[in-house]
Amino acid sequence: MVKWIIMAGVLMVVGALLYLRAMDAWSTHAVIATVLGVFLSVLLGCGLFALAFYSDKSGHDEDVSNTTSKRNDEHDV
Protein backbone atom coordinates (compact mmCIF):
# COMPACT_ATOMS: atom_id res chain seq x y z
CA MET A 1 0.00 0.00 0.00
CA VAL A 2 2.79 2.40 0.92
CA LYS A 3 4.51 1.70 -2.40
CA TRP A 4 1.39 2.77 -4.29
CA ILE A 5 1.07 5.96 -2.25
CA ILE A 6 4.71 6.87 -2.88
CA MET A 7 4.32 6.06 -6.58
CA ALA A 8 1.25 8.32 -6.76
CA GLY A 9 3.23 11.10 -5.05
CA VAL A 10 6.11 10.73 -7.49
CA LEU A 11 3.75 10.75 -10.48
CA MET A 12 2.05 13.91 -9.21
CA VAL A 13 5.43 15.58 -8.75
CA VAL A 14 6.46 14.64 -12.29
CA GLY A 15 3.19 16.04 -13.62
CA ALA A 16 3.63 19.28 -11.68
CA LEU A 17 7.22 19.65 -12.89
CA LEU A 18 6.13 19.07 -16.49
CA TYR A 19 3.52 21.79 -16.02
CA LEU A 20 6.15 24.17 -14.63
CA ARG A 21 8.40 23.41 -17.60
CA ALA A 22 5.57 23.99 -20.09
CA MET A 23 4.61 27.32 -18.49
CA ASP A 24 8.25 28.45 -18.48
CA ALA A 25 8.23 28.90 -14.69
CA TRP A 26 11.28 26.71 -14.17
CA SER A 27 13.52 27.98 -11.37
CA THR A 28 15.40 26.25 -8.59
CA HIS A 29 13.10 27.58 -5.88
CA ALA A 30 9.95 26.69 -7.80
CA VAL A 31 11.18 23.15 -8.39
CA ILE A 32 12.12 22.60 -4.73
CA ALA A 33 8.83 24.07 -3.48
CA THR A 34 6.82 22.03 -5.98
CA VAL A 35 8.57 18.76 -5.19
CA LEU A 36 8.19 19.19 -1.43
CA GLY A 37 4.68 20.65 -1.53
CA VAL A 38 3.11 18.24 -3.99
CA PHE A 39 4.82 15.11 -2.66
CA LEU A 40 4.05 15.82 1.00
CA SER A 41 0.46 16.84 0.21
CA VAL A 42 -0.18 13.60 -1.68
CA LEU A 43 1.40 11.54 1.09
CA LEU A 44 -0.61 13.32 3.78
CA GLY A 45 -3.90 13.01 1.89
CA CYS A 46 -3.42 9.33 1.05
CA GLY A 47 -2.24 8.57 4.56
CA LEU A 48 -5.30 10.16 6.13
CA PHE A 49 -7.61 8.28 3.76
CA ALA A 50 -5.82 5.03 4.57
CA LEU A 51 -6.22 5.68 8.30
CA ALA A 52 -9.93 6.40 7.85
CA PHE A 53 -10.45 3.11 6.02
CA TYR A 54 -8.35 1.21 8.57
CA SER A 55 -10.33 2.72 11.44
CA ASP A 56 -13.62 1.77 9.80
CA LYS A 57 -12.58 -1.82 9.04
CA SER A 58 -10.98 -2.47 12.45
CA GLY A 59 -14.11 -1.50 14.39
CA HIS A 60 -12.71 1.56 16.13
CA ASP A 61 -15.49 3.73 14.71
CA GLU A 62 -18.12 1.36 16.08
CA ASP A 63 -16.55 1.49 19.56
CA VAL A 64 -16.67 5.29 19.55
CA SER A 65 -20.28 5.45 18.34
CA ASN A 66 -21.35 2.92 21.00
CA THR A 67 -19.63 4.93 23.73
CA THR A 68 -21.22 8.15 22.50
CA SER A 69 -24.71 6.64 22.33
CA LYS A 70 -24.33 5.19 25.85
CA ARG A 71 -23.24 8.57 27.13
CA ASN A 72 -26.24 10.26 25.47
CA ASP A 73 -28.61 7.65 26.95
CA GLU A 74 -27.27 8.38 30.44
CA HIS A 75 -27.91 12.11 30.01
CA ASP A 76 -31.49 11.51 28.84
CA VAL A 77 -32.43 9.66 32.03
Gaussian input, Z-matrix of N, CA and C with variables (Angstrom, degrees):
# hf/3-21g

backbone

0 1
 N
 C     1     B1
 C     2     B2     1     A1
 N     3     B3     2     A2     1     D1
 C     4     B4     3     A3     2     D2
 C     5     B5     4     A4     3     D3
 N     6     B6     5     A5     4     D4
 C     7     B7     6     A6     5     D5
 C     8     B8     7     A7     6     D6
 N     9     B9     8     A8     7     D7
 C    10    B10     9     A9     8     D8
 C    11    B11    10    A10     9     D9
 N    12    B12    11    A11    10    D10
 C    13    B13    12    A12    11    D11
 C    14    B14    13    A13    12    D12
 N    15    B15    14    A14    13    D13
 C    16    B16    15    A15    14    D14
 C    17    B17    16    A16    15    D15
 N    18    B18    17    A17    16    D16
 C    19    B19    18    A18    17    D17
 C    20    B20    19    A19    18    D18
 N    21    B21    20    A20    19    D19
 C    22    B22    21    A21    20    D20
 C    23    B23    22    A22    21    D21
 N    24    B24    23    A23    22    D22
 C    25    B25    24    A24    23    D23
 C    26    B26    25    A25    24    D24
 N    27    B27    26    A26    25    D25
 C    28    B28    27    A27    26    D26
 C    29    B29    28    A28    27    D27
 N    30    B30    29    A29    28    D28
 C    31    B31    30    A30    29    D29
 C    32    B32    31    A31    30    D30
 N    33    B33    32    A32    31    D31
 C    34    B34    33    A33    32    D32
 C    35    B35    34    A34    33    D33
 N    36    B36    35    A35    34    D34
 C    37    B37    36    A36    35    D35
 C    38    B38    37    A37    36    D36
 N    39    B39    38    A38    37    D37
 C    40    B40    39    A39    38    D38
 C    41    B41    40    A40    39    D39
 N    42    B42    41    A41    40    D40
 C    43    B43    42    A42    41    D41
 C    44    B44    43    A43    42    D42
 N    45    B45    44    A44    43    D43
 C    46    B46    45    A45    44    D44
 C    47    B47    46    A46    45    D45
 N    48    B48    47    A47    46    D46
 C    49    B49    48    A48    47    D47
 C    50    B50    49    A49    48    D48
 N    51    B51    50    A50    49    D49
 C    52    B52    51    A51    50    D50
 C    53    B53    52    A52    51    D51
 N    54    B54    53    A53    52    D52
 C    55    B55    54    A54    53    D53
 C    56    B56    55    A55    54    D54
 N    57    B57    56    A56    55    D55
 C    58    B58    57    A57    56    D56
 C    59    B59    58    A58    57    D57
 N    60    B60    59    A59    58    D58
 C    61    B61    60    A60    59    D59
 C    62    B62    61    A61    60    D60
 N    63    B63    62    A62    61    D61
 C    64    B64    63    A63    62    D62
 C    65    B65    64    A64    63    D63
 N    66    B66    65    A65    64    D64
 C    67    B67    66    A66    65    D65
 C    68    B68    67    A67    66    D66
 N    69    B69    68    A68    67    D67
 C    70    B70    69    A69    68    D68
 C    71    B71    70    A70    69    D69
 N    72    B72    71    A71    70    D70
 C    73    B73    72    A72    71    D71
 C    74    B74    73    A73    72    D72
 N    75    B75    74    A74    73    D73
 C    76    B76    75    A75    74    D74
 C    77    B77    76    A76    75    D75
 N    78    B78    77    A77    76    D76
 C    79    B79    78    A78    77    D77
 C    80    B80    79    A79    78    D78
 N    81    B81    80    A80    79    D79
 C    82    B82    81    A81    80    D80
 C    83    B83    82    A82    81    D81
 N    84    B84    83    A83    82    D82
 C    85    B85    84    A84    83    D83
 C    86    B86    85    A85    84    D84
 N    87    B87    86    A86    85    D85
 C    88    B88    87    A87    86    D86
 C    89    B89    88    A88    87    D87
 N    90    B90    89    A89    88    D88
 C    91    B91    90    A90    89    D89
 C    92    B92    91    A91    90    D90
 N    93    B93    92    A92    91    D91
 C    94    B94    93    A93    92    D92
 C    95    B95    94    A94    93    D93
 N    96    B96    95    A95    94    D94
 C    97    B97    96    A96    95    D95
 C    98    B98    97    A97    96    D96
 N    99    B99    98    A98    97    D97
 C   100   B100    99    A99    98    D98
 C   101   B101   100   A100    99    D99
 N   102   B102   101   A101   100   D100
 C   103   B103   102   A102   101   D101
 C   104   B104   103   A103   102   D102
 N   105   B105   104   A104   103   D103
 C   106   B106   105   A105   104   D104
 C   107   B107   106   A106   105   D105
 N   108   B108   107   A107   106   D106
 C   109   B109   108   A108   107   D107
 C   110   B110   109   A109   108   D108
 N   111   B111   110   A110   109   D109
 C   112   B112   111   A111   110   D110
 C   113   B113   112   A112   111   D111
 N   114   B114   113   A113   112   D112
 C   115   B115   114   A114   113   D113
 C   116   B116   115   A115   114   D114
 N   117   B117   116   A116   115   D115
 C   118   B118   117   A117   116   D116
 C   119   B119   118   A118   117   D117
 N   120   B120   119   A119   118   D118
 C   121   B121   120   A120   119   D119
 C   122   B122   121   A121   120   D120
 N   123   B123   122   A122   121   D121
 C   124   B124   123   A123   122   D122
 C   125   B125   124   A124   123   D123
 N   126   B126   125   A125   124   D124
 C   127   B127   126   A126   125   D125
 C   128   B128   127   A127   126   D126
 N   129   B129   128   A128   127   D127
 C   130   B130   129   A129   128   D128
 C   131   B131   130   A130   129   D129
 N   132   B132   131   A131   130   D130
 C   133   B133   132   A132   131   D131
 C   134   B134   133   A133   132   D132
 N   135   B135   134   A134   133   D133
 C   136   B136   135   A135   134   D134
 C   137   B137   136   A136   135   D135
 N   138   B138   137   A137   136   D136
 C   139   B139   138   A138   137   D137
 C   140   B140   139   A139   138   D138
 N   141   B141   140   A140   139   D139
 C   142   B142   141   A141   140   D140
 C   143   B143   142   A142   141   D141
 N   144   B144   143   A143   142   D142
 C   145   B145   144   A144   143   D143
 C   146   B146   145   A145   144   D144
 N   147   B147   146   A146   145   D145
 C   148   B148   147   A147   146   D146
 C   149   B149   148   A148   147   D147
 N   150   B150   149   A149   148   D148
 C   151   B151   150   A150   149   D149
 C   152   B152   151   A151   150   D150
 N   153   B153   152   A152   151   D151
 C   154   B154   153   A153   152   D152
 C   155   B155   154   A154   153   D153
 N   156   B156   155   A155   154   D154
 C   157   B157   156   A156   155   D155
 C   158   B158   157   A157   156   D156
 N   159   B159   158   A158   157   D157
 C   160   B160   159   A159   158   D158
 C   161   B161   160   A160   159   D159
 N   162   B162   161   A161   160   D160
 C   163   B163   162   A162   161   D161
 C   164   B164   163   A163   162   D162
 N   165   B165   164   A164   163   D163
 C   166   B166   165   A165   164   D164
 C   167   B167   166   A166   165   D165
 N   168   B168   167   A167   166   D166
 C   169   B169   168   A168   167   D167
 C   170   B170   169   A169   168   D168
 N   171   B171   170   A170   169   D169
 C   172   B172   171   A171   170   D170
 C   173   B173   172   A172   171   D171
 N   174   B174   173   A173   172   D172
 C   175   B175   174   A174   173   D173
 C   176   B176   175   A175   174   D174
 N   177   B177   176   A176   175   D175
 C   178   B178   177   A177   176   D176
 C   179   B179   178   A178   177   D177
 N   180   B180   179   A179   178   D178
 C   181   B181   180   A180   179   D179
 C   182   B182   181   A181   180   D180
 N   183   B183   182   A182   181   D181
 C   184   B184   183   A183   182   D182
 C   185   B185   184   A184   183   D183
 N   186   B186   185   A185   184   D184
 C   187   B187   186   A186   185   D185
 C   188   B188   187   A187   186   D186
 N   189   B189   188   A188   187   D187
 C   190   B190   189   A189   188   D188
 C   191   B191   190   A190   189   D189
 N   192   B192   191   A191   190   D190
 C   193   B193   192   A192   191   D191
 C   194   B194   193   A193   192   D192
 N   195   B195   194   A194   193   D193
 C   196   B196   195   A195   194   D194
 C   197   B197   196   A196   195   D195
 N   198   B198   197   A197   196   D196
 C   199   B199   198   A198   197   D197
 C   200   B200   199   A199   198   D198
 N   201   B201   200   A200   199   D199
 C   202   B202   201   A201   200   D200
 C   203   B203   202   A202   201   D201
 N   204   B204   203   A203   202   D202
 C   205   B205   204   A204   203   D203
 C   206   B206   205   A205   204   D204
 N   207   B207   206   A206   205   D205
 C   208   B208   207   A207   206   D206
 C   209   B209   208   A208   207   D207
 N   210   B210   209   A209   208   D208
 C   211   B211   210   A210   209   D209
 C   212   B212   211   A211   210   D210
 N   213   B213   212   A212   211   D211
 C   214   B214   213   A213   212   D212
 C   215   B215   214   A214   213   D213
 N   216   B216   215   A215   214   D214
 C   217   B217   216   A216   215   D215
 C   218   B218   217   A217   216   D216
 N   219   B219   218   A218   217   D217
 C   220   B220   219   A219   218   D218
 C   221   B221   220   A220   219   D219
 N   222   B222   221   A221   220   D220
 C   223   B223   222   A222   221   D221
 C   224   B224   223   A223   222   D222
 N   225   B225   224   A224   223   D223
 C   226   B226   225   A225   224   D224
 C   227   B227   226   A226   225   D225
 N   228   B228   227   A227   226   D226
 C   229   B229   228   A228   227   D227
 C   230   B230   229   A229   228   D228

   B1=1.4501
   B2=1.5272
   B3=1.3309
   B4=1.4606
   B5=1.5280
   B6=1.3278
   B7=1.4667
   B8=1.5288
   B9=1.3291
   B10=1.4626
   B11=1.5235
   B12=1.3231
   B13=1.4652
   B14=1.5223
   B15=1.3301
   B16=1.4636
   B17=1.5261
   B18=1.3331
   B19=1.4619
   B20=1.5279
   B21=1.3232
   B22=1.4645
   B23=1.5244
   B24=1.3366
   B25=1.4597
   B26=1.5155
   B27=1.3155
   B28=1.4685
   B29=1.5253
   B30=1.3311
   B31=1.4655
   B32=1.5292
   B33=1.3276
   B34=1.4606
   B35=1.5276
   B36=1.3290
   B37=1.4641
   B38=1.5268
   B39=1.3212
   B40=1.4691
   B41=1.5271
   B42=1.3274
   B43=1.4613
   B44=1.5205
   B45=1.3244
   B46=1.4607
   B47=1.5267
   B48=1.3288
   B49=1.4663
   B50=1.5293
   B51=1.3259
   B52=1.4631
   B53=1.5262
   B54=1.3236
   B55=1.4652
   B56=1.5254
   B57=1.3359
   B58=1.4655
   B59=1.5257
   B60=1.3125
   B61=1.4689
   B62=1.5300
   B63=1.3260
   B64=1.4631
   B65=1.5275
   B66=1.3246
   B67=1.4610
   B68=1.5312
   B69=1.3134
   B70=1.4627
   B71=1.5354
   B72=1.3292
   B73=1.4663
   B74=1.5250
   B75=1.3114
   B76=1.4628
   B77=1.5230
   B78=1.3197
   B79=1.4675
   B80=1.5236
   B81=1.3067
   B82=1.4650
   B83=1.5239
   B84=1.3179
   B85=1.4643
   B86=1.5212
   B87=1.3282
   B88=1.4656
   B89=1.5232
   B90=1.3175
   B91=1.4645
   B92=1.5223
   B93=1.3289
   B94=1.4710
   B95=1.5247
   B96=1.3293
   B97=1.4649
   B98=1.5265
   B99=1.3182
   B100=1.4643
   B101=1.5154
   B102=1.3204
   B103=1.4656
   B104=1.5223
   B105=1.3225
   B106=1.4679
   B107=1.5259
   B108=1.3280
   B109=1.4612
   B110=1.5146
   B111=1.3073
   B112=1.4660
   B113=1.5218
   B114=1.3273
   B115=1.4631
   B116=1.5250
   B117=1.3276
   B118=1.4674
   B119=1.5287
   B120=1.3284
   B121=1.4704
   B122=1.5229
   B123=1.3263
   B124=1.4651
   B125=1.5237
   B126=1.3277
   B127=1.4643
   B128=1.5228
   B129=1.3244
   B130=1.4623
   B131=1.5280
   B132=1.3243
   B133=1.4628
   B134=1.5169
   B135=1.3191
   B136=1.4742
   B137=1.5193
   B138=1.3151
   B139=1.4635
   B140=1.5179
   B141=1.3256
   B142=1.4634
   B143=1.5285
   B144=1.3228
   B145=1.4661
   B146=1.5193
   B147=1.3242
   B148=1.4678
   B149=1.5270
   B150=1.3260
   B151=1.4645
   B152=1.5260
   B153=1.3245
   B154=1.4664
   B155=1.5241
   B156=1.3279
   B157=1.4639
   B158=1.5206
   B159=1.3293
   B160=1.4666
   B161=1.5275
   B162=1.3258
   B163=1.4584
   B164=1.5251
   B165=1.3213
   B166=1.4633
   B167=1.5287
   B168=1.3161
   B169=1.4698
   B170=1.5238
   B171=1.3335
   B172=1.4669
   B173=1.5255
   B174=1.3313
   B175=1.4546
   B176=1.5163
   B177=1.3187
   B178=1.4580
   B179=1.5245
   B180=1.3244
   B181=1.4617
   B182=1.5260
   B183=1.3140
   B184=1.4643
   B185=1.5265
   B186=1.3313
   B187=1.4638
   B188=1.5218
   B189=1.3218
   B190=1.4634
   B191=1.5171
   B192=1.3291
   B193=1.4647
   B194=1.5257
   B195=1.3318
   B196=1.4659
   B197=1.5185
   B198=1.3169
   B199=1.4597
   B200=1.5183
   B201=1.3220
   B202=1.4601
   B203=1.5196
   B204=1.3292
   B205=1.4635
   B206=1.5266
   B207=1.3381
   B208=1.4666
   B209=1.5166
   B210=1.3241
   B211=1.4564
   B212=1.5269
   B213=1.3301
   B214=1.4594
   B215=1.5223
   B216=1.3369
   B217=1.4611
   B218=1.5235
   B219=1.3221
   B220=1.4643
   B221=1.5204
   B222=1.3441
   B223=1.4589
   B224=1.5244
   B225=1.3239
   B226=1.4598
   B227=1.5250
   B228=1.3099
   B229=1.4633
   B230=1.4858
   A1=110.77
   A2=115.72
   A3=119.87
   A4=110.27
   A5=116.62
   A6=120.09
   A7=110.92
   A8=116.37
   A9=120.05
   A10=111.13
   A11=116.76
   A12=120.39
   A13=110.02
   A14=116.56
   A15=120.00
   A16=110.29
   A17=116.99
   A18=120.07
   A19=110.59
   A20=117.43
   A21=120.54
   A22=110.36
   A23=116.68
   A24=120.53
   A25=112.10
   A26=116.66
   A27=120.85
   A28=110.58
   A29=117.35
   A30=120.28
   A31=111.66
   A32=117.38
   A33=120.31
   A34=111.06
   A35=116.87
   A36=120.46
   A37=110.03
   A38=117.04
   A39=120.60
   A40=110.06
   A41=116.75
   A42=120.02
   A43=112.42
   A44=116.98
   A45=120.59
   A46=111.04
   A47=116.92
   A48=119.93
   A49=111.31
   A50=117.15
   A51=119.70
   A52=110.78
   A53=116.40
   A54=120.52
   A55=110.63
   A56=117.23
   A57=120.18
   A58=111.00
   A59=115.88
   A60=120.90
   A61=110.55
   A62=117.08
   A63=121.03
   A64=111.90
   A65=117.51
   A66=121.52
   A67=112.31
   A68=116.43
   A69=123.15
   A70=111.82
   A71=115.47
   A72=121.72
   A73=110.04
   A74=115.90
   A75=123.03
   A76=109.35
   A77=116.74
   A78=121.68
   A79=107.64
   A80=115.88
   A81=120.09
   A82=111.19
   A83=116.36
   A84=120.26
   A85=111.57
   A86=116.31
   A87=119.66
   A88=111.05
   A89=116.87
   A90=120.53
   A91=110.44
   A92=117.35
   A93=120.97
   A94=110.49
   A95=116.80
   A96=120.51
   A97=111.14
   A98=116.96
   A99=120.63
   A100=111.38
   A101=116.61
   A102=120.22
   A103=110.20
   A104=116.92
   A105=119.53
   A106=111.92
   A107=116.68
   A108=120.34
   A109=113.51
   A110=117.04
   A111=120.70
   A112=110.41
   A113=117.18
   A114=120.39
   A115=111.25
   A116=117.56
   A117=119.92
   A118=111.87
   A119=117.24
   A120=119.80
   A121=111.64
   A122=116.52
   A123=120.20
   A124=110.04
   A125=117.30
   A126=119.84
   A127=111.64
   A128=116.94
   A129=120.37
   A130=111.14
   A131=117.15
   A132=120.38
   A133=112.60
   A134=116.70
   A135=120.06
   A136=111.22
   A137=116.48
   A138=119.76
   A139=112.11
   A140=116.68
   A141=119.74
   A142=111.55
   A143=117.12
   A144=119.71
   A145=110.97
   A146=116.64
   A147=120.26
   A148=110.69
   A149=117.33
   A150=120.19
   A151=111.73
   A152=117.16
   A153=120.02
   A154=110.91
   A155=117.07
   A156=120.00
   A157=111.40
   A158=117.21
   A159=120.88
   A160=110.24
   A161=116.81
   A162=120.93
   A163=111.03
   A164=116.38
   A165=120.45
   A166=111.21
   A167=117.40
   A168=120.88
   A169=112.93
   A170=117.76
   A171=119.99
   A172=112.79
   A173=117.78
   A174=120.44
   A175=114.39
   A176=117.70
   A177=119.89
   A178=111.65
   A179=117.22
   A180=120.28
   A181=111.14
   A182=116.61
   A183=120.83
   A184=110.47
   A185=117.13
   A186=120.62
   A187=111.17
   A188=116.67
   A189=120.58
   A190=110.66
   A191=118.09
   A192=119.78
   A193=111.19
   A194=117.83
   A195=120.30
   A196=110.74
   A197=117.29
   A198=121.32
   A199=110.46
   A200=116.71
   A201=120.93
   A202=110.86
   A203=117.96
   A204=119.94
   A205=110.83
   A206=118.01
   A207=120.52
   A208=110.44
   A209=115.91
   A210=120.45
   A211=110.20
   A212=117.71
   A213=121.19
   A214=110.96
   A215=118.03
   A216=121.38
   A217=110.91
   A218=117.77
   A219=121.09
   A220=111.20
   A221=117.09
   A222=120.27
   A223=112.15
   A224=117.46
   A225=121.01
   A226=112.07
   A227=117.74
   A228=121.58
   A229=111.33
   D1=-43.67
   D2=-178.89
   D3=-64.15
   D4=-36.32
   D5=178.85
   D6=-60.74
   D7=-40.81
   D8=-179.87
   D9=-67.65
   D10=-38.07
   D11=179.48
   D12=-65.78
   D13=-43.63
   D14=179.09
   D15=-65.68
   D16=-39.91
   D17=178.18
   D18=-63.11
   D19=-40.47
   D20=177.50
   D21=-63.01
   D22=-41.70
   D23=177.80
   D24=-61.96
   D25=-43.59
   D26=179.36
   D27=-64.80
   D28=-42.21
   D29=178.78
   D30=-63.93
   D31=-38.67
   D32=177.50
   D33=-66.35
   D34=-38.47
   D35=177.54
   D36=-64.12
   D37=-44.24
   D38=178.90
   D39=-60.76
   D40=-43.78
   D41=177.81
   D42=-61.87
   D43=-42.17
   D44=179.25
   D45=-66.37
   D46=-39.28
   D47=178.55
   D48=-67.76
   D49=-37.27
   D50=175.52
   D51=-63.56
   D52=-38.49
   D53=176.89
   D54=-64.17
   D55=-44.59
   D56=177.48
   D57=-59.08
   D58=-42.79
   D59=-179.60
   D60=-64.10
   D61=-41.90
   D62=-179.03
   D63=-68.03
   D64=-33.01
   D65=-179.07
   D66=-88.80
   D67=4.57
   D68=179.05
   D69=57.31
   D70=40.84
   D71=177.59
   D72=-112.93
   D73=33.84
   D74=-173.13
   D75=-85.06
   D76=107.63
   D77=171.88
   D78=-140.75
   D79=163.22
   D80=-177.15
   D81=-59.68
   D82=-44.54
   D83=-177.67
   D84=-67.82
   D85=-38.66
   D86=178.85
   D87=-66.02
   D88=-39.09
   D89=179.97
   D90=-66.46
   D91=-46.03
   D92=-179.94
   D93=-62.52
   D94=-46.35
   D95=-179.55
   D96=-64.00
   D97=-39.86
   D98=179.63
   D99=-66.31
   D100=-46.65
   D101=-179.34
   D102=-60.04
   D103=-50.09
   D104=-178.57
   D105=-66.87
   D106=-46.64
   D107=-176.59
   D108=-65.06
   D109=-48.54
   D110=-177.36
   D111=-68.71
   D112=-47.48
   D113=-177.10
   D114=-62.43
   D115=-47.51
   D116=-178.85
   D117=-67.89
   D118=-34.85
   D119=177.62
   D120=-65.47
   D121=-42.31
   D122=178.52
   D123=-65.56
   D124=-44.03
   D125=178.61
   D126=-61.79
   D127=-44.15
   D128=-179.73
   D129=-63.96
   D130=-46.79
   D131=-179.84
   D132=-62.25
   D133=-46.52
   D134=179.33
   D135=-66.38
   D136=-38.13
   D137=179.02
   D138=-63.97
   D139=-41.97
   D140=178.93
   D141=-67.04
   D142=-39.41
   D143=175.64
   D144=-63.10
   D145=-42.64
   D146=179.18
   D147=-62.20
   D148=-41.07
   D149=177.97
   D150=-65.22
   D151=-37.26
   D152=178.21
   D153=-64.41
   D154=-43.53
   D155=178.05
   D156=-66.82
   D157=-40.04
   D158=178.77
   D159=-63.09
   D160=-43.37
   D161=-179.85
   D162=-62.83
   D163=-40.41
   D164=179.82
   D165=-66.96
   D166=-44.25
   D167=-177.30
   D168=-72.59
   D169=-29.85
   D170=-176.15
   D171=-83.06
   D172=-10.87
   D173=177.50
   D174=94.83
   D175=1.66
   D176=179.52
   D177=-63.19
   D178=-37.19
   D179=179.06
   D180=-64.28
   D181=-38.39
   D182=179.34
   D183=-65.17
   D184=-40.89
   D185=178.52
   D186=-60.72
   D187=-42.20
   D188=-179.44
   D189=-67.53
   D190=-42.78
   D191=-179.25
   D192=-67.31
   D193=-34.75
   D194=176.50
   D195=-66.01
   D196=-42.71
   D197=179.50
   D198=-63.75
   D199=-42.21
   D200=-179.62
   D201=-65.94
   D202=-42.24
   D203=-179.50
   D204=-68.10
   D205=-35.68
   D206=176.40
   D207=-64.60
   D208=-40.97
   D209=-179.40
   D210=-65.85
   D211=-39.43
   D212=178.24
   D213=-67.65
   D214=-36.82
   D215=178.09
   D216=-64.81
   D217=-36.96
   D218=179.12
   D219=-66.45
   D220=-35.90
   D221=-179.65
   D222=-74.16
   D223=-25.33
   D224=-179.43
   D225=-75.31
   D226=-22.05
   D227=-175.66
   D228=-76.23

